[in-house]
């Protein structure tokens, strides 16, 4: 009896480790068959919970407000935005094919709610993580390396429009 329980626990532990390794390898390779369910779970479960506090002072997530590239509809998505001197950087763990990113790139602008303040941003540019990794905390940098996050979105704070023509 004790041996069969030990065997069962061992098999379960081995299965959990195997699933974890497959998940890690799939995320590093940006495999759709791994990322699609993760994105679905994020959209259906995690994002609605994060939106309760996202963008408020001290919250882990900021909010990016963007327009649908074909529908024109307004969307809000929780993101991990890190402030820089002239704007924000956002790690892209799923690569460049997520909807919110394609919307921002198509419209060339968005609004970020970060630490209770709203910022209009423009000039979206997907850049290599190596170009902006210094802005991320050491723990985030480690996670980016483990999961193979090699791209980042860089956004600049939009300059206020000056009234009148020259």
SEMAR-704631 format. One record per residue (C-alpha): residue number from 0; residue in three letters; x, y, z. Coordinates in Angstrom, 3 decimals, always signed. Each point is the difference from the previous one (the first is absolute). Layout:
<atoms>
{atom NUM Ala {X Y Z}}
...
</atoms>
This chain:
<atoms>
{atom 0 Unk {+0.000 +0.000 +0.000}}
{atom 1 Unk {+2.748 +2.451 +0.995}}
{atom 2 Unk {+2.039 -0.920 -3.083}}
{atom 3 Unk {-2.949 +0.570 -2.357}}
{atom 4 Unk {-0.702 +3.448 +1.548}}
{atom 5 Unk {+3.688 +0.874 -0.356}}
{atom 6 Unk {-0.048 -1.176 -3.622}}
{atom 7 Unk {-3.117 +2.058 -0.717}}
{atom 8 Unk {+1.527 +3.127 +1.558}}
{atom 9 Unk {+3.182 -0.587 -2.002}}
{atom 10 Unk {-1.893 -0.401 -3.265}}
{atom 11 Unk {-2.045 +3.149 +0.687}}
{atom 12 Unk {+3.156 +1.965 +0.857}}
{atom 13 Unk {+1.697 -1.228 -3.164}}
{atom 14 Unk {-3.065 +0.952 -2.075}}
{atom 15 Unk {-0.057 +3.508 +1.519}}
{atom 16 Unk {+3.703 +0.465 -0.777}}
{atom 17 Unk {-0.511 -1.269 -3.572}}
{atom 18 Unk {-2.954 +2.349 -0.547}}
{atom 19 Unk {+2.049 +2.889 +1.391}}
{atom 20 Unk {+2.896 -0.746 -2.355}}
{atom 21 Unk {-2.314 -0.271 -3.005}}
{atom 22 Unk {-1.662 +3.297 +0.996}}
{atom 23 Unk {+3.372 +1.729 +0.409}}
{atom 24 Unk {+1.304 -1.338 -3.321}}
{atom 25 Unk {-3.232 +1.012 -1.759}}
{atom 26 Unk {+0.092 +3.528 +1.426}}
{atom 27 Unk {+3.678 +0.424 -0.919}}
{atom 28 Unk {-0.691 -1.134 -3.579}}
{atom 29 Unk {-3.219 +2.072 -0.214}}
{atom 30 Unk {-1.896 -3.179 -0.939}}
{atom 31 Unk {-3.634 +0.789 -0.814}}
{atom 32 Unk {-1.226 -3.259 +1.554}}
{atom 33 Unk {+1.412 +1.148 +3.353}}
{atom 34 Unk {-0.645 +3.718 -0.286}}
{atom 35 Unk {-3.592 -0.187 -1.288}}
{atom 36 Unk {-1.384 -1.623 +3.187}}
{atom 37 Unk {+2.103 +2.316 +2.192}}
{atom 38 Unk {-1.317 +3.060 -1.863}}
{atom 39 Unk {-3.563 -1.336 +0.265}}
{atom 40 Unk {+0.348 -0.542 +3.772}}
{atom 41 Unk {+1.505 +3.473 +0.379}}
{atom 42 Unk {-2.816 +1.602 -1.980}}
{atom 43 Unk {-2.802 -1.958 +1.705}}
{atom 44 Unk {+1.234 -0.253 +3.604}}
{atom 45 Unk {+3.112 +2.010 +0.864}}
{atom 46 Unk {-0.656 +3.266 -1.876}}
{atom 47 Unk {-3.473 +0.620 +1.495}}
{atom 48 Unk {+1.449 -0.473 +3.498}}
{atom 49 Unk {+2.979 +2.262 -0.706}}
{atom 50 Unk {-2.251 +2.725 -1.412}}
{atom 51 Unk {-1.457 +0.512 +3.484}}
{atom 52 Unk {+3.207 +1.757 +1.117}}
{atom 53 Unk {+2.037 +0.506 -3.185}}
{atom 54 Unk {+1.204 +3.545 -0.521}}
{atom 55 Unk {-0.461 +1.018 +3.634}}
{atom 56 Unk {+2.904 +1.074 +2.238}}
{atom 57 Unk {+2.008 -3.023 +1.130}}
{atom 58 Unk {-1.710 -2.465 -2.367}}
{atom 59 Unk {+2.105 -2.585 -1.821}}
{atom 60 Unk {-1.712 +0.647 -3.337}}
{atom 61 Unk {-0.628 +3.153 -1.968}}
{atom 62 Unk {-2.825 +0.333 -2.541}}
{atom 63 Unk {+0.433 +0.684 -3.692}}
{atom 64 Unk {-3.019 +1.522 -1.735}}
{atom 65 Unk {-0.044 -0.616 -3.733}}
{atom 66 Unk {-2.348 -0.133 -2.992}}
{atom 67 Unk {-0.793 -3.125 -1.993}}
{atom 68 Unk {+1.742 +0.165 -3.370}}
{atom 69 Unk {-3.058 -1.213 -1.916}}
{atom 70 Unk {-2.925 +0.573 +2.380}}
{atom 71 Unk {+1.057 +3.416 +1.319}}
{atom 72 Unk {-1.274 -1.144 +3.393}}
{atom 73 Unk {+1.781 +1.160 +3.187}}
{atom 74 Unk {+1.820 -2.632 +2.056}}
{atom 75 Unk {+1.837 -0.044 +3.312}}
{atom 76 Unk {+2.674 -2.605 +0.672}}
{atom 77 Unk {+2.108 -0.487 +3.140}}
{atom 78 Unk {+3.711 +0.102 -0.812}}
{atom 79 Unk {+3.325 +0.103 +1.830}}
{atom 80 Unk {+1.134 +3.498 -0.995}}
{atom 81 Unk {+3.280 +1.344 +1.332}}
{atom 82 Unk {+0.504 +3.774 -0.067}}
{atom 83 Unk {+3.062 +1.445 -1.742}}
{atom 84 Unk {+1.204 +3.595 -0.312}}
{atom 85 Unk {-2.034 +0.592 -3.155}}
{atom 86 Unk {-2.757 -2.624 +0.125}}
{atom 87 Unk {-0.492 -3.671 +0.785}}
{atom 88 Unk {+1.310 -3.455 -0.877}}
{atom 89 Unk {-2.152 -3.126 +0.046}}
{atom 90 Unk {+1.443 -3.507 -0.190}}
{atom 91 Unk {-1.597 -2.243 -2.646}}
{atom 92 Unk {+0.062 -3.540 +1.423}}
{atom 93 Unk {-2.376 -1.250 -2.735}}
{atom 94 Unk {+1.861 +1.748 -2.813}}
{atom 95 Unk {-1.496 +2.529 -2.390}}
{atom 96 Unk {-3.219 -1.804 -0.932}}
{atom 97 Unk {-2.256 +0.984 +2.923}}
{atom 98 Unk {-3.041 +2.080 -0.962}}
{atom 99 Unk {+0.629 +2.990 +2.257}}
{atom 100 Unk {+3.492 +0.444 -1.452}}
{atom 101 Unk {-1.201 -0.244 -3.599}}
{atom 102 Unk {-2.682 +2.603 +0.826}}
{atom 103 Unk {+2.542 +2.407 +1.506}}
{atom 104 Unk {+2.400 -0.445 -2.922}}
{atom 105 Unk {-2.827 +0.598 -2.495}}
{atom 106 Unk {-1.297 +3.161 +1.686}}
{atom 107 Unk {+3.491 +1.255 +0.915}}
{atom 108 Unk {-1.281 +1.213 +3.393}}
{atom 109 Unk {-1.657 -1.049 +3.253}}
{atom 110 Unk {-0.597 +1.171 +3.553}}
{atom 111 Unk {+1.728 -1.589 +2.979}}
{atom 112 Unk {-1.409 +0.167 +3.514}}
{atom 113 Unk {+3.013 -0.395 +2.295}}
{atom 114 Unk {+0.190 +0.673 +3.732}}
{atom 115 Unk {-3.300 +1.892 -0.078}}
{atom 116 Unk {+1.032 +2.315 -2.851}}
{atom 117 Unk {-1.035 -0.032 -3.644}}
{atom 118 Unk {+2.616 +0.396 -2.751}}
{atom 119 Unk {-0.616 +0.345 -3.721}}
{atom 120 Unk {+2.713 -1.935 -1.801}}
{atom 121 Unk {+1.029 -0.301 -3.624}}
{atom 122 Unk {+2.881 -1.143 -2.208}}
{atom 123 Unk {-0.484 -3.690 +0.866}}
{atom 124 Unk {+3.025 -2.039 -0.923}}
{atom 125 Unk {+0.788 -3.671 +0.562}}
{atom 126 Unk {+3.632 -0.137 +1.102}}
{atom 127 Unk {+2.355 -2.763 +1.133}}
{atom 128 Unk {-0.147 -0.601 +3.749}}
{atom 129 Unk {+3.767 +0.525 +0.173}}
{atom 130 Unk {-0.512 +3.657 -0.979}}
{atom 131 Unk {-2.276 +0.752 +2.982}}
{atom 132 Unk {+0.623 -2.707 +2.608}}
{atom 133 Unk {+1.704 +2.518 +2.312}}
{atom 134 Unk {-3.424 +1.519 +0.762}}
{atom 135 Unk {-1.330 -3.257 +1.461}}
{atom 136 Unk {+0.565 -1.180 +3.580}}
{atom 137 Unk {+2.580 -2.803 +0.435}}
{atom 138 Unk {-2.743 -2.563 +0.759}}
{atom 139 Unk {-1.848 +0.938 -3.190}}
{atom 140 Unk {+3.233 -0.215 -1.998}}
{atom 141 Unk {+0.539 -3.512 +1.361}}
{atom 142 Unk {-3.548 -1.036 -0.927}}
{atom 143 Unk {+0.473 +1.436 -3.499}}
{atom 144 Unk {+3.138 -2.105 -0.464}}
{atom 145 Unk {-1.663 -3.169 +1.347}}
{atom 146 Unk {-3.067 +0.363 -2.234}}
{atom 147 Unk {+1.918 +1.247 -3.043}}
{atom 148 Unk {-1.643 +3.423 -0.127}}
{atom 149 Unk {+2.055 +1.682 -2.696}}
{atom 150 Unk {-2.292 +2.839 -1.122}}
{atom 151 Unk {-1.386 +3.077 +1.647}}
{atom 152 Unk {-2.365 +2.797 -0.983}}
{atom 153 Unk {+1.420 +3.478 +0.478}}
{atom 154 Unk {-2.451 +2.912 +0.117}}
{atom 155 Unk {+0.787 +3.702 +0.300}}
{atom 156 Unk {-2.092 +2.493 +1.937}}
{atom 157 Unk {-1.846 +2.098 -2.560}}
{atom 158 Unk {+0.924 +3.640 -0.111}}
{atom 159 Unk {-2.901 +2.393 +0.669}}
{atom 160 Unk {-1.389 +1.520 -3.180}}
{atom 161 Unk {+0.832 +3.691 -0.336}}
{atom 162 Unk {-2.874 +2.244 -1.038}}
{atom 163 Unk {+0.209 +2.006 -3.217}}
{atom 164 Unk {+2.108 -0.425 -3.105}}
{atom 165 Unk {+3.306 +1.685 -0.601}}
</atoms>
